[in-house]
Amino acid sequence: SDLAFEAVLNTKYLDQFKTLSKAALKGFEKADKDIKKAESDVKKAEKSVKSIKGKIEHAKAKAEAAKKKANHDLDSAKSKVDSLSRQISDKKQKAHDHRKKAKKYAKKIKLSKAAKYEAEAVAEEAEAKTLEAAKKTAQWALNAAKKTVSAATKASPEVIALEAELKTAEAGLKVAEGVLEAARAVNK
């Protein structure tokens, strides 16, 4: 009878041990599954962060190229305006000189030479007016180039947006890493 009682007791302990063992095994299996999912989430988050960093580098390179082009266009526009200003000044000086000679010959009653120099003065003034119109166009291009350089100098909106996206992705990575550490801690 003591043996029978002990056998029944051992059977109950064995059943409880089996039940507890099965529950513990299921817990370990779930923990392993949770760790694998957390590891997968960390890898996805790392991949996302790496991808965004690549996009940022590309956007920065694109913005830098746009800035260089804008600076080149600005320098070109400045050169054009300066060149036209010099040409206008030269034409006006020549017109002044021709008009001075025309007056000199008119006083000496050498009217054909006076007329020749007056015609040259008028031609130089006409060229100066044409150049002034071209200078106004070049000045407009210069002002547009200045605005482009100003915009290119400021941070690229694309880079700013990507950097904000990167911060969000990095926060997501930290959360995923925290979940993974917690899953590992539970499994110890």
Buried (B, 14 or more C-beta within 10 A) or exposed (E): EEEEEEEEEEEEEEEEEEEEEEEEEEEEEEBEEBBEBBBEBBEEBBEBBEEBBEBBEEBBEEBEEBBEBBBEBBEBBBEBBEBBBEBBEBBBEBBEBBBEBBBEBBEEEBEEBBEBBBEBBBBBBEBBEEBBEBBEEBBEBBEBBBEBBEEBEEEBEBBEEBBEBBEEBBEBBEEBBEBBEEBBEEEE
